[in-house]
Amino acid sequence: MNTRFACRIGHVVFWISLAGTASAVDGVIEINQARALAGGVTAGDTPGFPVTISAQGSYRLTSNLATGSRDVTALLVEADYVSVDLNGFTIACSFDPSPPTACTDPGVGRGVDAADRRGVSVSNGIVRDMGGRGIYLGEIGDVTRVKATGNGLEGIVIGSAGQIEKCIAFNNGFHGMSAGNGLITNSIAWNNKGYGIGVTGGVVMGNSAYLNETNGISASGAMVIGNRASSNGGFGLTLSVDTGYTQNVMVGNNDPNNFDDEVGSGVDLGANVCHGMACP
């Protein structure tokens, strides 16, 4: 076969293969509302929501995504080691100032669902008003620079050996954010219906938790360093006996008039402040 002709055939096959999926720029597959409704983002992705991501790689939003129902998930990740860049856009049920009933009733939909996968990353955007969890990742997941608000359950949940960094979870229907045997750092949890921040194992460092209905920070078998917890309905810190804490500031939690009820259990490693004085 003529070499030039063979090369042309190869180029045609390549571009046809790209046409079967979402457009790719510099190897990053782009997702927007139109593509979500059309389907074909990856193999097996049917029209409408959820958008199914079935191939390892890098994905980026190029528009806001609206599922139209709190029962429907926006992005369903069915591959390991996937990176999702929200690119400053928002995943929501609706952007209508008067949303449909399907976006006000309770539901189970998630913004990004990778609960059964590992090594998934989500960054740089907003996930709001989903019926269930805003973002739910499995082990070795990480969430960076994401705001999660108005979701029916937790704002952000990740499995073992993951990290939540520089995120804000507020006004969610259950806990703000939680991680198992990982890190939560430099984040804010505000006005959530459960606790603000929770870990089982790992490290909680440099965060702020305030005005949450139960505890500010809940930790088991962990290290809690340099956080601020204020005006939470429960303890500022509620800790297991095998959790150490140091350099934290607690004020106005539990009962603002009871200076002894800022911290529940844990091992005081020093330099903690309760109501402007050393914690008792």
C-alpha positions, 0 to 999 in steps of 0.5 A: 500500500502507498505509504502516504495513502496509509498515513491518510487512512490512519489519520481518518481512523484517528479522527473518527475515533475521536468523534465517537467521544467528547472532544479532546484538547491536549489529551483532556476530554471536555464535558459540557451540558450539550455533550452530556445530553447527547451522550458518548463522552466515553464508551457506554455513556448514554444520552442524558445524566449521569455522564458515565466516565468509563476510561482512565484519563483527564476530563474538564468541564466547559460549561455548567451541568444541570441534572434536572433532578435531585435523584440524578447523579451528574458524573458517574466515574467507573474507572480508576485514576480519573482526574475531573477539573470542574474548571470554575463551573458548577454542577447543580440540579438546576440554575432556574431561580424558580427550580422545578419540584424535582430540584426541591424534593429529597433525592439521592443524586450525587455531583461526582460519584466515584465511590467504588473507584480509586485514585480519582481527583476532583478540583476547581469548581462548585457542586451544589443542591444534589439530593445525596452527597455532593462529591463521593470518592473512594480510596486514594481520592483527592478534592481540591478547591471545591465548594460543596453547598446545599447538598442533601447529605454530606458535602464531600466524602472520600475513602482511605488514604485521600486528601481534601484541601482548600475546600469549603462545605456549607449548608449541607444536609448532613456533615460538611466533609469527611475522610478515612485515614487521610488528610483534611487541610486548609478547609472550611466547614460552616453551617452543616446539619451534622458535624463540620469535619470528620476523619477516621485516622489521618490528620486534620490541620489548619481548618475552620469549623463553625456554626455546624449543628453538632460537633465542629471536628470529629476525629478517631485515631487521628492527629488534630493540629492548628484548627479553629472551631467556634459556635458549633452545637456540640463540642469544638473537638470531639475525639477518641481516646487515641487522638492527639490534639495541639494548637487548636482554638475553640470558642463558643461551642456546646454551651458558650457559658460552660468553659469545660465543654469545648473538647470531648476526650482525646489526648491534649498535647498542649498549646490549645486555647479554649475561650481565650485561655489554656484549655482545662 
